[in-house]
Amino acid sequence: MRAELYSIARREFAEDLIFEVEGESVTLSIKGLILARAEKEGYNFSFFGVTETASVLAVQMKGFIVYVAFETDEEIDEDEFVEIGKALLDYLTPKIALLITKAEKIYTGKADVLLDDNMGSDLREFMYSILMRHRKGETPYEQTEIA
């Protein structure tokens, strides 16, 4: 059953995307993908900056969160990131919906890495820390205390 989810991940997500931003081409390579159960149903998304050239998009749909790890060929400034983020969401949302629709029917785990396509060490460490948090039932977000 999980083989179907791995197959979808490889077929739909293992790719390089090229975005045109302010007349410049920016290559974004999808390097990793985690499927995790969410604590509650709903729709949401977040971006995590890992390094200057590595980020993670987390999209929550229904009872799942899909983490898409990507690396860029060069640093993206904040203004460009907004434009690329919107285009990335537009492009990936149908693919994420396909994966989640299948996962609703067959997936019984808490969290699994479905794609690890030669992630850089910082990105891999970040993704596997998210994986472990989900498997332990912890929130993937860092908690800070008020002083």
C-alpha positions in Angstrom: 0.0 0.0 0.0 2.8 2.5 0.9 4.4 1.6 -2.4 1.5 3.5 -4.1 2.3 6.6 -2.0 6.0 6.4 -2.8 5.2 6.0 -6.5 3.0 9.2 -6.4 5.8 11.1 -4.6 8.4 10.1 -7.2 6.2 10.7 -10.2 4.6 14.0 -9.1 7.2 15.7 -6.9 10.7 14.6 -8.0 11.4 17.4 -10.4 13.1 20.7 -11.0 10.9 23.8 -11.5 12.0 27.0 -13.2 10.4 30.3 -12.2 10.8 33.6 -14.0 11.2 36.4 -11.4 12.0 39.9 -12.4 13.4 38.8 -15.7 15.7 36.2 -14.0 15.3 32.4 -14.1 15.3 30.7 -10.7 15.6 26.9 -10.5 13.9 25.2 -7.6 14.6 21.5 -7.1 12.2 19.4 -5.0 14.5 17.2 -2.8 12.2 15.7 -0.2 8.7 14.9 0.8 7.1 13.9 4.1 3.5 12.8 4.6 2.3 13.2 8.2 -1.0 13.0 10.1 -2.2 16.4 11.3 -3.7 16.8 14.8 -6.8 18.3 13.4 -8.6 18.7 10.1 -8.3 21.9 8.2 -6.4 23.7 5.5 -3.2 25.8 6.0 0.3 26.3 4.7 3.7 27.5 6.1 7.1 28.1 4.8 10.2 27.2 6.8 13.5 28.8 5.8 16.3 26.3 6.5 19.3 27.9 4.8 19.7 30.7 2.2 19.0 28.1 -0.6 16.9 25.5 1.2 13.3 25.8 2.3 10.3 23.6 3.2 6.7 24.2 2.2 4.2 22.6 4.6 0.6 22.2 3.3 -2.1 20.9 5.6 -5.2 19.4 3.9 -7.9 17.4 5.6 -6.1 15.3 8.2 -2.6 15.4 6.7 0.4 17.7 6.4 2.7 17.3 3.4 6.2 18.8 3.8 7.9 19.6 0.5 11.6 20.3 0.8 13.3 22.2 -2.0 16.6 23.8 -2.8 17.3 26.7 -5.1 20.3 27.4 -7.3 20.8 30.8 -5.6 19.6 32.7 -2.7 16.1 34.2 -3.1 15.3 37.5 -1.5 12.1 38.1 0.5 10.3 39.9 -2.4 11.1 37.1 -4.8 10.1 34.5 -2.3 6.5 35.8 -2.1 6.1 35.5 -5.9 7.8 32.1 -6.0 5.8 30.9 -3.0 2.5 31.8 -4.7 3.5 30.1 -7.9 4.7 27.0 -6.0 1.5 26.7 -4.1 -0.5 27.0 -7.3 1.5 24.3 -9.0 1.8 21.9 -6.1 -1.7 22.0 -4.6 -3.3 19.6 -7.1 -0.3 17.2 -6.6 -0.6 17.4 -2.8 -4.4 16.8 -3.1 -3.8 13.7 -5.2 -1.4 12.3 -2.6 -3.7 13.1 0.3 -6.7 11.6 -1.4 -4.8 8.3 -1.8 -3.4 8.5 1.7 -6.9 8.9 3.2 -7.7 5.5 1.7 -4.6 3.5 2.5 -2.2 5.2 4.9 -2.2 4.0 8.5 1.1 5.5 9.9 1.9 8.7 11.7 4.6 10.1 9.4 6.9 8.8 6.6 9.5 10.2 4.2 8.2 9.5 0.8 11.0 11.2 -1.2 14.6 11.8 -0.3 16.3 12.9 -3.5 19.9 13.8 -2.4 18.9 16.6 0.1 21.7 18.8 1.4 22.8 17.9 5.0 21.0 20.9 6.6 17.8 20.2 4.8 17.9 16.5 5.6 18.5 17.2 9.3 15.5 19.6 9.3 13.2 17.1 7.5 14.2 14.2 9.7 13.7 16.3 12.8 10.1 17.1 11.6 9.6 13.4 10.9 10.7 12.4 14.4 8.5 15.1 16.0 5.4 13.8 14.2 6.2 10.2 15.1 6.5 11.2 18.8 3.3 13.1 18.6 5.0 16.5 19.1 4.3 19.7 17.2 6.7 20.4 14.4 6.8 24.1 15.4 9.4 25.4 17.8 7.9 26.6 21.0 9.2 29.7 22.7 8.5 30.7 26.3 7.6 34.3 27.3 10.2 35.7 29.6 
